[in-house]
Structures are given as structure tokens and as C-alpha cells.
Amino acid sequence: MLRKAERAHIEDMVKAAAFALQPDLVELRHEIRDDWSGDPSIFFTLVVGIRLSAGRNPSFDRVVHMEEAIRLIVEPQEYGLNPYFSCHSNLESAMETQKC
């Protein structure tokens, strides 16, 4: 269980990461909870302003770079948290919002 000060520090670092990765990163959401095996984890959702497609292309490489930058800035392992990432383009997020 994370202490209040640790959670506050993580919040600050997530905000710093989101700021550092602008303009490609439109939004960075996170949730701290146990993963499927019961281990403490942090789940990041990246909303990016670039087109995503499968395979190794410049957009995919930038997303991988963003994930690594988030790991370096937030340092979830320092708090015993396993990091998980999901990524959506802002177009996909807009379409999901319209479905609701």
C-alpha cells in the first residue's frame, strides 16, 4: 500500500511526464491497482495526437519512446509498481466518447 506522500509524488511525476511529452502526448491517464496476479501496478493510458498503425513505423517508435520516458520520469519500480501501458490516438478516443 502506498503512502499518501508517495501517491502525491507519483501524481506530480505523471503530470511532469505528460508536460514533457507534449505535443505528441495529448493526455496521460493512470490508475494504481493490483494487476491480474495481485501485484501492485500502475496502468497508464496514453492518448496521442499521432496516427497509430501496427508495425515498426515512425509513429510506433515515438509511442515506444513515450513509454520509456514515462518509466524514467515516474519511476514506478521505485514504488514497487509494475507499469502497464495502453495507447490510443486522439481520433480513437473521440470515437469512443461519441459511442457513449
Backbone as CSV, one residue per row, in Angstrom:
resi,resn,N_x,N_y,N_z,CA_x,CA_y,CA_z,C_x,C_y,C_z
1,MET,0.855,-1.184,0.000,0.000,0.000,0.000,0.894,1.238,0.000
2,LEU,0.617,2.129,-0.911,1.393,3.366,-1.000,0.917,4.383,0.032
3,ARG,1.869,5.101,0.571,1.526,6.186,1.490,1.014,7.383,0.688
4,LYS,0.346,8.272,1.380,-0.231,9.461,0.749,0.852,10.292,0.055
5,ALA,2.000,10.461,0.690,3.091,11.247,0.101,3.628,10.579,-1.166
6,GLU,3.674,9.242,-1.169,4.144,8.530,-2.355,3.161,8.689,-3.512
7,ARG,1.882,8.581,-3.200,0.860,8.784,-4.240,0.933,10.207,-4.800
8,ALA,1.131,11.185,-3.929,1.231,12.582,-4.371,2.451,12.773,-5.272
9,HIS,3.560,12.140,-4.923,4.766,12.252,-5.745,4.550,11.607,-7.116
10,ILE,3.898,10.458,-7.130,3.592,9.805,-8.403,2.703,10.700,-9.254
11,GLU,1.681,11.305,-8.641,0.796,12.229,-9.365,1.600,13.357,-10.002
12,ASP,2.518,13.941,-9.228,3.350,15.030,-9.741,4.221,14.570,-10.905
13,MET,4.774,13.376,-10.795,5.651,12.866,-11.848,4.863,12.515,-13.113
14,VAL,3.635,12.025,-12.951,2.789,11.757,-14.118,2.490,13.077,-14.841
15,LYS,2.194,14.116,-14.092,1.948,15.432,-14.700,3.199,15.939,-15.413
16,ALA,4.362,15.734,-14.793,5.626,16.162,-15.414,5.872,15.402,-16.718
17,ALA,5.595,14.113,-16.711,5.770,13.308,-17.920,4.824,13.775,-19.015
18,ALA,3.576,14.028,-18.666,2.600,14.487,-19.648,3.041,15.811,-20.262
19,PHE,3.553,16.707,-19.437,4.025,18.002,-19.933,5.236,17.825,-20.838
20,ALA,6.170,16.971,-20.428,7.409,16.777,-21.182,7.164,16.167,-22.553
21,LEU,6.107,15.398,-22.698,5.863,14.682,-23.946,4.874,15.378,-24.875
22,GLN,4.493,16.601,-24.545,3.641,17.377,-25.449,4.459,17.762,-26.674
23,PRO,3.935,17.957,-27.823,2.522,17.898,-28.204,2.060,16.519,-28.659
24,ASP,2.990,15.561,-28.835,2.558,14.234,-29.302,1.633,13.546,-28.311
25,LEU,1.886,13.722,-27.016,1.035,13.135,-25.999,-0.057,14.132,-25.646
26,VAL,-1.286,13.780,-25.965,-2.429,14.663,-25.734,-2.929,14.539,-24.302
27,GLU,-2.923,13.296,-23.794,-3.420,13.047,-22.431,-2.724,11.819,-21.869
28,LEU,-2.455,11.850,-20.574,-1.863,10.706,-19.882,-2.709,10.421,-18.650
29,ARG,-3.377,9.283,-18.672,-4.176,8.860,-17.520,-3.458,7.702,-16.845
30,HIS,-3.739,7.521,-15.565,-3.142,6.400,-14.846,-4.067,5.943,-13.730
31,GLU,-3.873,4.688,-13.359,-4.634,4.103,-12.260,-3.698,3.160,-11.515
32,ILE,-3.670,3.280,-10.207,-2.855,2.398,-9.375,-3.781,1.360,-8.758
33,ARG,-3.484,0.097,-9.082,-4.274,-1.019,-8.551,-3.483,-2.298,-8.765
34,ASP,-3.978,-3.391,-8.216,-3.328,-4.680,-8.414,-3.579,-5.187,-9.832
35,ASP,-2.589,-5.886,-10.392,-2.774,-6.496,-11.702,-3.471,-7.846,-11.543
36,TRP,-3.558,-8.603,-12.621,-4.287,-9.870,-12.622,-3.725,-10.883,-11.630
37,SER,-2.431,-10.740,-11.299,-1.821,-11.701,-10.377,-1.797,-11.198,-8.929
38,GLY,-2.350,-10.004,-8.702,-2.395,-9.446,-7.361,-1.214,-8.567,-7.006
39,ASP,-0.307,-8.338,-7.980,0.845,-7.472,-7.734,0.451,-6.003,-7.877
40,PRO,0.989,-5.123,-7.022,0.698,-3.696,-7.149,1.228,-3.176,-8.485
41,SER,0.396,-2.418,-9.179,0.735,-1.986,-10.530,0.203,-0.593,-10.804
42,ILE,0.736,-0.004,-11.855,0.218,1.266,-12.345,-0.098,1.081,-13.824
43,PHE,-1.301,1.425,-14.189,-1.782,1.276,-15.555,-1.857,2.662,-16.191
44,PHE,-1.070,2.852,-17.233,-1.050,4.129,-17.950,-1.866,3.997,-19.231
45,THR,-2.645,5.020,-19.530,-3.317,5.122,-20.815,-2.806,6.382,-21.484
46,LEU,-2.180,6.203,-22.632,-1.650,7.325,-23.400,-2.628,7.654,-24.511
47,VAL,-2.985,8.906,-24.624,-3.766,9.382,-25.758,-2.820,10.260,-26.558
48,VAL,-2.548,9.821,-27.778,-1.554,10.503,-28.594,-2.197,11.218,-29.766
49,GLY,-1.544,12.274,-30.208,-2.044,13.067,-31.325,-1.416,12.678,-32.642
50,ILE,-1.002,11.436,-32.752,-0.408,10.939,-33.988,-1.179,9.717,-34.442
51,ARG,-1.125,9.441,-35.709,-1.793,8.250,-36.238,-1.019,7.021,-35.812
52,LEU,-1.736,6.033,-35.347,-1.106,4.780,-34.940,-1.431,3.704,-35.951
53,SER,-0.449,2.867,-36.213,-0.682,1.688,-37.032,0.266,0.595,-36.562
54,ALA,-0.077,-0.620,-36.874,0.744,-1.748,-36.429,2.081,-1.755,-37.157
55,GLY,3.051,-2.358,-36.523,4.352,-2.499,-37.151,5.326,-1.432,-36.714
56,ARG,6.531,-1.551,-37.192,7.585,-0.599,-36.838,7.559,0.554,-37.829
57,ASN,7.005,1.639,-37.404,6.993,2.840,-38.227,7.304,4.020,-37.318
58,PRO,7.498,5.213,-37.865,7.851,6.362,-37.011,6.854,6.631,-35.882
59,SER,5.570,6.466,-36.133,4.568,6.705,-35.083,4.712,5.688,-33.964
60,PHE,4.867,4.430,-34.322,5.037,3.378,-33.319,6.308,3.619,-32.507
61,ASP,7.378,3.988,-33.174,8.637,4.255,-32.484,8.491,5.412,-31.495
62,ARG,7.726,6.434,-31.857,7.509,7.557,-30.937,6.723,7.119,-29.713
63,VAL,5.757,6.229,-29.886,4.986,5.726,-28.743,5.898,4.933,-27.807
64,VAL,6.759,4.097,-28.375,7.701,3.334,-27.554,8.606,4.298,-26.793
65,HIS,9.049,5.362,-27.457,9.871,6.380,-26.795,9.092,7.034,-25.647
66,MET,7.814,7.321,-25.853,6.999,7.937,-24.803,6.874,7.012,-23.598
67,GLU,6.644,5.728,-23.850,6.527,4.774,-22.745,7.815,4.721,-21.938
68,GLU,8.939,4.704,-22.611,10.224,4.676,-21.913,10.439,5.965,-21.115
69,ALA,10.080,7.100,-21.688,10.211,8.375,-20.983,9.337,8.393,-19.727
70,ILE,8.130,7.861,-19.829,7.233,7.805,-18.668,7.846,6.929,-17.577
71,ARG,8.419,5.793,-17.965,9.092,4.921,-16.978,10.224,5.669,-16.270
72,LEU,10.998,6.427,-17.036,12.132,7.155,-16.460,11.694,8.302,-15.553
73,ILE,10.646,8.995,-15.927,10.183,10.156,-15.153,9.407,9.714,-13.913
74,VAL,8.466,8.799,-14.080,7.595,8.390,-12.970,8.308,7.399,-12.044
75,GLU,9.163,6.562,-12.564,9.899,5.543,-11.809,8.975,4.640,-10.980
76,PRO,8.018,3.982,-11.621,7.084,3.144,-10.860,7.769,2.018,-10.092
77,GLN,8.873,1.501,-10.620,9.580,0.411,-9.949,10.111,0.844,-8.591
78,GLU,10.381,2.126,-8.402,10.851,2.629,-7.113,9.781,2.502,-6.023
79,TYR,8.532,2.362,-6.449,7.410,2.221,-5.509,6.863,0.799,-5.506
80,GLY,7.586,-0.104,-6.173,7.142,-1.487,-6.241,5.960,-1.707,-7.159
81,LEU,5.777,-0.823,-8.147,4.645,-0.911,-9.061,5.099,-1.447,-10.420
82,ASN,4.368,-2.408,-10.939,4.595,-2.894,-12.295,3.890,-1.944,-13.266
83,PRO,4.592,-1.389,-14.251,3.938,-0.491,-15.201,3.300,-1.249,-16.368
84,TYR,2.100,-0.847,-16.728,1.396,-1.366,-17.898,0.968,-0.170,-18.737
85,PHE,1.000,-0.335,-20.055,0.669,0.765,-20.949,-0.375,0.337,-21.969
86,SER,-1.293,1.242,-22.247,-2.170,1.114,-23.410,-2.142,2.469,-24.102
87,CYS,-2.335,2.429,-25.395,-2.192,3.656,-26.167,-3.322,3.772,-27.173
88,HIS,-3.841,4.985,-27.306,-4.910,5.278,-28.258,-4.589,6.594,-28.939
89,SER,-5.004,6.714,-30.178,-4.873,8.016,-30.828,-6.030,8.890,-30.370
90,ASN,-5.869,10.190,-30.498,-6.956,11.077,-30.081,-8.192,10.865,-30.951
91,LEU,-8.019,10.402,-32.172,-9.158,10.084,-33.036,-9.933,8.902,-32.467
92,GLU,-9.219,7.849,-32.026,-9.887,6.701,-31.417,-10.630,7.101,-30.154
93,SER,-10.021,7.954,-29.338,-10.661,8.403,-28.092,-11.912,9.209,-28.377
94,ALA,-11.873,10.042,-29.410,-13.054,10.825,-29.785,-14.184,9.919,-30.238
95,MET,-13.842,8.868,-30.978,-14.854,7.934,-31.444,-15.465,7.174,-30.275
96,GLU,-14.656,6.789,-29.277,-15.174,6.096,-28.098,-16.123,6.997,-27.321
97,THR,-15.771,8.275,-27.204,-16.608,9.227,-26.484,-17.959,9.369,-27.173
98,GLN,-17.955,9.388,-28.490,-19.216,9.522,-29.240,-20.114,8.304,-29.078
99,LYS,-19.524,7.125,-28.832,-20.314,5.908,-28.661,-21.075,5.910,-27.352
100,CYS,-20.562,6.612,-26.342,-21.176,6.591,-25.010,-22.499,7.311,-24.984
